[in-house]
């Protein structure tokens, strides 16, 4: 315990004020520090609690979303608990995203107008009518008499449409699950970095700072994924980073990568002053930082890469084409029931499209997105308990 304490004064003189926000009495000489060993431990623990012990302030909507995610997580962990598929829950899922419902309402009006027009013109007398009305009436009557051909054409387009929809749903679900794996890898690398840091660095204050910088990288990744404002960074890191470093962080184009660079500098400083046990442990810490950056690149790839433009437009064109001729194929058989059944089929198609769009980017704040904030909040509590135990050791 005495050796790290004797190194506090030369460490600060060599590394400067940017080392960390240490308690005031750390500026005293080594003899005073030896006489005040217990207050040093107390204030180091207080710094850990100031950084990790205070939960982030979240709005009521964010708190409600976190409660929803935690409830679903508990249902997933309960082996004898069935999912909530009640009618109230299903109706709430319909109202949660209104775009498919609005599109289905417009399609209902379209089906109703096509049905009324066909029913009006199927037995319409063309005597004394203009040539245009006569031609339209003959086309409608031909379509009513040849509805088998229309059903075959509709079935062919439906096969192509649902093949593309199925492929899109599979790809969107793959992106969602791959995003969840990336989040798990990010937290795993941060936990491993904490363990290796506590093992490698002999200066306890520096080990604690590096561990909390690893947490800062994970929290900055969450903020970056969800495009949070600068106030979130100030709230989370004002007690951890010096003012100059914090301003540089806010000015950086990619803030998690800036923190990775800052951690590398702190590791290099620790090695230069001899606060690490050996070079192999320094290489292990550097390898974990590289893993954090690599995982962040995987998350960035999922978050910022849109679907291929031609595939997306082709899928939207198929949906519009198929739904535009669907009432024509249904009305000879269903007559006035065509709007009800047609709008129901249209809602299914619009909802499948909407689900694929929703889960394509799993790092947002929708109910179907990954609960990144819940996982990082849990990691924050785990790191707080671990670092307090390390300080008392």
Backbone torsions as a table, in degrees:
resi	resn	phi	psi	omega
1	UNK	NA	-33.6	-175.3
2	UNK	-72.1	-34.0	-177.3
3	UNK	-62.6	-47.0	175.2
4	UNK	-61.9	-35.0	-179.7
5	UNK	-68.0	-36.8	177.7
6	UNK	-65.8	-24.7	-178.3
7	UNK	-84.9	-6.3	-176.6
8	UNK	-62.7	-44.3	-177.9
9	UNK	-66.2	-51.2	177.6
10	UNK	-64.5	-30.4	177.8
11	UNK	-63.4	-45.0	-178.1
12	UNK	-68.1	-36.6	-179.6
13	UNK	-67.6	-32.2	-178.3
14	UNK	-86.7	-33.9	-175.0
15	UNK	-93.7	-19.8	176.0
16	UNK	87.9	-175.3	-175.7
17	UNK	-70.3	-15.9	-178.8
18	UNK	-78.9	6.3	-177.5
19	UNK	-61.4	-58.5	173.5
20	UNK	-174.6	174.4	179.1
21	UNK	-87.5	83.9	-176.0
22	UNK	-83.0	161.2	172.6
23	UNK	-62.3	160.7	-172.7
24	UNK	-63.3	-39.6	-173.3
25	UNK	-74.3	-2.3	176.1
26	UNK	-68.9	-16.4	179.7
27	UNK	-78.7	-5.5	-179.3
28	UNK	-75.9	170.2	-176.9
29	UNK	-75.7	174.6	-174.5
30	UNK	-65.6	-34.8	-179.8
31	UNK	-63.9	-42.5	177.1
32	UNK	-64.1	-38.5	179.3
33	UNK	-64.7	-37.2	178.5
34	UNK	-66.2	-36.4	178.3
35	UNK	-74.2	-20.3	-177.4
36	UNK	-116.9	46.7	-177.1
37	UNK	-65.7	-42.9	-178.2
38	UNK	-68.1	-44.0	175.1
39	UNK	-58.9	-34.8	176.6
40	UNK	-61.0	-44.4	178.2
41	UNK	-62.9	-39.1	-179.5
42	UNK	-65.6	-43.8	-177.7
43	UNK	-73.6	-30.9	174.3
44	UNK	-65.3	-41.1	174.4
45	UNK	-64.1	-34.8	176.6
46	UNK	-65.5	-36.6	176.6
47	UNK	-65.5	-41.0	177.4
48	UNK	-61.1	-42.9	179.5
49	UNK	-67.6	-33.3	179.6
50	UNK	-67.2	-33.7	-178.8
51	UNK	-84.2	-45.3	-171.1
52	UNK	-106.5	-17.3	-173.7
53	UNK	-81.8	-14.8	-177.0
54	UNK	-101.7	118.1	177.9
55	UNK	-69.6	154.6	179.2
56	UNK	-69.9	144.5	176.8
57	UNK	-77.2	124.3	-178.6
58	UNK	-125.0	152.1	179.5
59	UNK	-72.4	170.3	179.9
60	UNK	-63.8	-36.8	178.2
61	UNK	-64.9	-40.9	178.5
62	UNK	-67.6	-38.9	176.8
63	UNK	-64.7	-39.8	176.9
64	UNK	-64.8	-38.2	178.6
65	UNK	-67.4	-39.0	176.8
66	UNK	-63.8	-40.6	177.3
67	UNK	-62.6	-40.1	177.8
68	UNK	-62.4	-45.2	180.0
69	UNK	-64.2	-40.4	179.8
70	UNK	-66.0	-37.8	177.8
71	UNK	-63.8	-43.8	177.5
72	UNK	-65.0	-35.9	177.7
73	UNK	-65.1	-40.8	177.8
74	UNK	-65.7	-36.9	176.8
75	UNK	-66.9	-36.0	179.0
76	UNK	-68.0	-35.4	-179.8
77	UNK	-78.8	-23.4	179.5
78	UNK	-78.6	115.8	-175.1
79	UNK	-70.3	-29.1	-176.2
80	UNK	-103.5	13.0	-177.4
81	UNK	-104.2	122.1	178.5
82	UNK	-82.3	152.1	176.7
83	UNK	-66.7	154.7	-178.6
84	UNK	-81.4	97.0	179.2
85	UNK	-115.2	33.5	178.0
86	UNK	-70.7	166.1	-179.7
87	UNK	-64.1	-35.3	178.0
88	UNK	-63.8	-42.1	178.9
89	UNK	-66.0	-39.4	179.6
90	UNK	-67.1	-41.1	177.5
91	UNK	-65.9	-35.7	177.4
92	UNK	-66.3	-35.6	177.1
93	UNK	-66.5	-30.9	176.8
94	UNK	-69.2	-39.8	-177.8
95	UNK	-79.2	-15.4	-177.1
96	UNK	-67.2	-35.2	176.6
97	UNK	-129.9	109.3	-169.7
98	UNK	-89.8	-6.6	-177.2
99	UNK	-60.6	-46.8	177.2
100	UNK	-63.2	-35.6	179.8
101	UNK	-67.0	-41.7	178.2
102	UNK	-65.2	-42.1	177.9
103	UNK	-63.5	-35.9	178.8
104	UNK	-68.5	-34.1	177.6
105	UNK	-65.8	-44.1	176.8
106	UNK	-63.3	-38.2	178.3
107	UNK	-68.1	-30.6	175.2
108	UNK	-62.5	-42.8	178.1
109	UNK	-65.6	-38.1	178.0
110	UNK	-63.9	-45.8	178.5
111	UNK	-62.1	-38.8	-180.0
112	UNK	-66.1	-41.8	-180.0
113	UNK	-67.2	-39.8	177.8
114	UNK	-65.2	-41.2	-179.3
115	UNK	-64.6	-46.0	179.9
116	UNK	-63.6	-40.2	179.6
117	UNK	-64.6	-44.1	-179.8
118	UNK	-67.0	-42.1	-180.0
119	UNK	-66.8	-31.3	178.6
120	UNK	-73.9	-38.2	-172.8
121	UNK	-93.4	-11.6	-175.3
122	UNK	-66.1	-32.9	178.5
123	UNK	-119.3	28.5	-175.6
124	UNK	-80.1	134.9	177.9
125	UNK	-84.7	125.8	-176.9
126	UNK	-92.3	5.6	-178.3
127	UNK	-66.6	126.8	177.4
128	UNK	75.9	6.3	-179.3
129	UNK	-92.4	158.3	176.6
130	UNK	-61.5	163.3	-176.8
131	UNK	-62.7	-38.1	-178.8
132	UNK	-64.3	-43.8	178.9
133	UNK	-64.3	-37.4	179.0
134	UNK	-64.4	-43.7	179.7
135	UNK	-65.4	-43.1	179.6
136	UNK	-64.0	-40.2	179.2
137	UNK	-64.2	-40.7	178.4
138	UNK	-65.9	-38.2	177.0
139	UNK	-63.6	-43.6	179.8
140	UNK	-64.3	-44.7	179.5
141	UNK	-64.7	-35.1	176.6
142	UNK	-66.7	-42.1	178.4
143	UNK	-64.9	-37.0	177.7
144	UNK	-66.6	-36.7	179.9
145	UNK	-77.8	-25.0	-176.9
146	UNK	-113.4	43.1	-176.2
147	UNK	-70.7	-18.2	176.2
148	UNK	-62.3	-40.2	178.3
149	UNK	-64.3	-41.2	178.4
150	UNK	-64.2	-38.8	178.2
151	UNK	-65.3	-38.1	178.0
152	UNK	-66.1	-42.3	177.6
153	UNK	-64.4	-42.2	178.1
154	UNK	-63.4	-39.8	178.8
155	UNK	-64.6	-37.4	178.3
156	UNK	-65.2	-46.0	179.8
157	UNK	-66.5	-36.4	178.7
158	UNK	-63.2	-37.9	177.8
159	UNK	-62.4	-46.5	178.1
160	UNK	-64.4	-39.6	-178.4
161	UNK	-64.4	-49.0	-175.6
162	UNK	-74.2	-21.5	170.5
163	UNK	-67.7	-44.3	178.0
164	UNK	-68.1	-37.7	177.2
165	UNK	-64.9	-40.9	178.4
166	UNK	-63.2	-43.4	178.1
167	UNK	-62.9	-40.8	-179.3
168	UNK	-67.2	-39.1	177.3
169	UNK	-64.0	-41.1	179.1
170	UNK	-64.3	-43.6	179.3
171	UNK	-65.3	-39.7	179.2
172	UNK	-66.0	-41.8	177.7
173	UNK	-65.4	-35.7	176.9
174	UNK	-65.2	-41.4	177.0
175	UNK	-63.1	-40.1	179.8
176	UNK	-62.8	-49.1	-177.5
177	UNK	-68.5	-36.7	176.5
178	UNK	-64.6	-37.1	175.5
179	UNK	-63.6	-38.8	177.0
180	UNK	-64.8	-39.0	177.1
181	UNK	-65.2	-37.8	177.9
182	UNK	-63.8	-40.2	177.5
183	UNK	-63.9	-41.3	177.8
184	UNK	-63.8	-40.5	178.3
185	UNK	-66.2	-37.7	179.0
186	UNK	-61.1	-47.5	179.6
187	UNK	-68.2	-36.0	178.8
188	UNK	-64.1	-44.3	177.9
189	UNK	-64.7	-37.2	178.8
190	UNK	-66.6	-39.6	177.0
191	UNK	-65.0	-44.1	178.8
192	UNK	-63.5	-37.2	178.3
193	UNK	-64.2	-37.9	177.0
194	UNK	-62.7	-45.5	-179.2
195	UNK	-64.6	-45.7	-178.2
196	UNK	-67.3	-34.6	179.4
197	UNK	-65.6	-46.3	178.7
198	UNK	-63.3	-28.8	177.9
199	UNK	-80.2	-33.5	-168.5
200	UNK	-90.9	-35.5	-171.0
201	UNK	-95.4	125.5	-178.6
202	UNK	-80.8	-27.2	176.5
203	UNK	-79.6	113.2	-174.4
204	UNK	-63.5	-38.5	179.7
205	UNK	-63.1	-42.5	179.4
206	UNK	-68.4	-37.0	177.0
207	UNK	-63.1	-41.3	178.1
208	UNK	-65.2	-41.7	-180.0
209	UNK	-62.8	-43.7	-179.8
210	UNK	-64.3	-39.7	178.6
211	UNK	-63.3	-41.4	179.2
212	UNK	-72.1	-27.8	173.5
213	UNK	-68.0	-34.3	172.8
214	UNK	-61.6	-40.9	173.7
215	UNK	-62.9	-39.9	180.0
216	UNK	-61.6	-37.1	177.5
217	UNK	-61.7	-44.2	-178.8
218	UNK	-66.0	-43.4	-179.9
219	UNK	-66.9	-38.4	176.9
220	UNK	-65.4	-33.3	175.4
221	UNK	-62.5	-40.2	176.4
222	UNK	-62.5	-47.1	179.6
223	UNK	-61.8	-39.5	-179.2
224	UNK	-68.2	-39.4	179.6
225	UNK	-63.4	-36.7	-174.5
226	UNK	-102.5	8.3	175.1
227	UNK	55.2	45.2	179.1
228	UNK	-71.6	156.1	-179.0
229	UNK	-73.5	171.9	-178.9
230	UNK	-64.4	-25.8	-179.4
231	UNK	-61.5	-30.7	177.4
232	UNK	-65.5	-42.3	178.4
233	UNK	-64.2	-41.6	179.3
234	UNK	-63.9	-40.0	179.9
235	UNK	-66.8	-40.2	-173.7
236	UNK	-80.8	-32.1	-168.5
237	UNK	-117.9	3.4	-177.6
238	UNK	-65.5	-30.8	178.7
239	UNK	-87.0	-8.9	-176.7
240	UNK	-102.4	-47.4	-173.3
241	UNK	-98.4	144.0	171.8
242	UNK	-62.4	160.9	-174.6
243	UNK	-59.9	-41.6	-179.0
244	UNK	-64.4	-44.9	179.6
245	UNK	-65.9	-37.2	179.5
246	UNK	-64.4	-40.7	177.7
247	UNK	-67.2	-38.0	175.9
248	UNK	-64.7	-35.9	176.6
249	UNK	-62.4	-45.0	-179.5
250	UNK	-67.1	-27.3	179.1
251	UNK	-86.8	-8.5	-176.9
252	UNK	-73.2	143.3	178.7
253	UNK	-70.2	-32.2	177.6
254	UNK	-132.0	102.8	-168.3
255	UNK	-71.4	-39.3	174.1
256	UNK	-59.6	-38.5	178.4
257	UNK	-68.3	-33.1	174.9
258	UNK	-63.5	-42.2	178.7
259	UNK	-65.5	-36.8	176.4
260	UNK	-61.8	-41.8	177.6
261	UNK	-64.7	-38.9	179.2
262	UNK	-66.2	-40.3	177.7
263	UNK	-63.4	-40.7	177.9
264	UNK	-60.4	-39.7	178.0
265	UNK	-65.3	-39.6	178.9
266	UNK	-66.7	-37.9	176.2
267	UNK	-64.7	-42.1	178.2
268	UNK	-63.2	-39.8	177.4
269	UNK	-64.0	-41.6	179.0
270	UNK	-63.4	-37.5	179.2
271	UNK	-71.2	-36.8	-178.4
272	UNK	-65.7	-35.1	-178.7
273	UNK	-92.1	4.9	176.1
274	UNK	76.9	28.6	179.9
275	UNK	-93.8	9.5	176.7
276	UNK	-113.3	152.4	-174.7
277	UNK	-72.1	-46.0	176.9
278	UNK	-158.2	169.6	-173.7
279	UNK	-71.6	-26.3	179.9
280	UNK	-65.3	-38.0	177.3
281	UNK	-69.0	-32.7	174.9
282	UNK	-64.7	-41.7	177.1
283	UNK	-63.0	-37.9	178.0
284	UNK	-64.0	-41.9	176.9
285	UNK	-63.2	-43.7	178.8
286	UNK	-62.7	-37.3	178.2
287	UNK	-63.9	-38.1	178.2
288	UNK	-68.6	-35.3	175.5
289	UNK	-64.5	-41.1	176.3
290	UNK	-61.4	-37.1	177.9
291	UNK	-66.7	-38.4	176.3
292	UNK	-62.1	-44.0	179.7
293	UNK	-65.5	-40.5	179.6
294	UNK	-64.6	-41.6	177.3
295	UNK	-65.3	-38.3	176.8
296	UNK	-63.2	-35.6	176.4
297	UNK	-66.0	-37.2	175.9
298	UNK	-63.9	-41.4	176.9
299	UNK	-64.6	-41.8	179.4
300	UNK	-63.7	-35.0	178.6
301	UNK	-63.5	-42.2	179.1
302	UNK	-70.5	-40.2	-173.2
303	UNK	-72.2	-37.4	-169.2
304	UNK	-106.8	-3.2	-179.1
305	UNK	-95.5	113.3	178.6
306	UNK	-78.4	171.6	175.0
307	UNK	-69.2	155.4	177.0
308	UNK	-56.0	134.7	-173.1
309	UNK	-62.0	-46.1	-177.3
310	UNK	-65.3	-38.3	179.0
311	UNK	-66.3	-42.3	-179.8
312	UNK	-64.3	-44.0	-179.4
313	UNK	-69.9	-36.7	177.8
314	UNK	-63.5	-40.1	178.9
315	UNK	-65.7	-42.3	178.7
316	UNK	-65.3	-36.9	178.1
317	UNK	-65.9	-41.2	178.0
318	UNK	-61.8	-41.0	179.4
319	UNK	-62.3	-48.1	-178.7
320	UNK	-65.6	-40.0	-179.3
321	UNK	-65.8	-46.1	-177.2
322	UNK	-66.7	-43.4	-179.4
323	UNK	-70.3	-25.5	179.3
324	UNK	-71.7	-32.2	-179.8
325	UNK	-99.2	-4.4	-179.6
326	UNK	-62.0	-46.2	179.3
327	UNK	-61.2	-32.6	179.1
328	UNK	-64.7	-35.4	178.8
329	UNK	-78.4	-24.4	-176.8
330	UNK	-91.7	-30.1	-170.3
331	UNK	-65.0	-32.4	178.2
332	UNK	-64.5	-24.5	-178.8
333	UNK	-99.6	-42.2	-173.8
334	UNK	-92.8	-22.2	-179.3
335	UNK	57.2	-121.1	-173.7
336	UNK	-76.9	-5.7	173.0
337	UNK	-84.5	-2.4	-178.0
338	UNK	-61.0	-43.6	-179.2
339	UNK	-60.8	-37.5	-177.2
340	UNK	-68.6	-52.2	-178.8
341	UNK	-68.9	-39.6	-179.4
342	UNK	-63.8	-43.3	178.8
343	UNK	-67.5	-31.7	176.1
344	UNK	-65.8	-44.4	176.6
345	UNK	-64.1	-40.3	177.9
346	UNK	-61.7	-38.8	178.6
347	UNK	-63.6	-40.2	178.8
348	UNK	-60.5	-44.0	-179.2
349	UNK	-66.7	-46.2	179.6
350	UNK	-63.3	-37.1	-179.0
351	UNK	-69.9	-39.6	175.9
352	UNK	-60.8	-42.4	177.7
353	UNK	-63.1	-41.1	-178.8
354	UNK	-68.2	-39.4	178.3
355	UNK	-62.8	-41.9	178.4
356	UNK	-62.0	-41.0	178.5
357	UNK	-67.2	-38.4	-175.8
358	UNK	-67.4	-44.3	-174.9
359	UNK	-90.4	0.3	177.4
360	UNK	-66.1	-34.5	175.4
361	UNK	-115.2	99.3	-171.4
362	UNK	-86.6	10.0	-173.7
363	UNK	-107.3	18.4	179.3
364	UNK	-89.2	-151.9	-177.8
365	UNK	-121.3	16.3	174.4
366	UNK	-72.3	165.0	-178.8
367	UNK	-66.7	-26.6	179.4
368	UNK	-85.3	-4.5	-177.2
369	UNK	-80.9	168.9	-178.6
370	UNK	-76.7	138.4	-178.1
371	UNK	-81.4	68.3	-177.5
372	UNK	-63.5	-42.5	-177.0
373	UNK	-64.2	-37.4	178.5
374	UNK	-64.9	-43.7	-179.8
375	UNK	-65.5	-40.1	-178.8
376	UNK	-74.3	-33.9	173.6
377	UNK	-61.7	-40.8	176.9
378	UNK	-64.7	-41.6	177.3
379	UNK	-63.4	-36.4	177.7
380	UNK	-61.4	-43.8	178.3
381	UNK	-66.1	-39.7	178.5
382	UNK	-64.5	-42.3	179.5
383	UNK	-67.4	-36.4	177.4
384	UNK	-60.0	-48.0	179.4
385	UNK	-64.1	-40.7	-179.5
386	UNK	-66.3	-42.7	-178.8
387	UNK	-71.5	-34.6	175.5
388	UNK	-64.5	-39.0	175.5
389	UNK	-65.8	-36.4	178.3
390	UNK	-68.2	-36.9	178.4
391	UNK	-65.9	-39.9	-179.7
392	UNK	-76.6	-12.3	-176.9
393	UNK	-69.4	NA	NA
